[in-house]
Amino acid sequence: MAWHHSKNVASGKVLINLGMILEGVLRRDTKLKNGEFSDVNTYGLLYEEWSLQN
């Protein structure tokens, strides 16, 4: 399992390139230093999916 802030698109691309699948979005999950809330995207990869890639 991995996650990244939804505004960080580059991190999402890295996870997708690794074969991970977007599992869900935790809306307004994290409060930033400026007081705003950020959504967090969560990704997952099952062992069977990882085995197929290697």
Secondary structure, 3 states (H helix, E strand, C coil): CEEEECCCHHHHHHHHHCCCEEEEEEEEEEECCCCCEEEEEEEECCHHHHHHHC
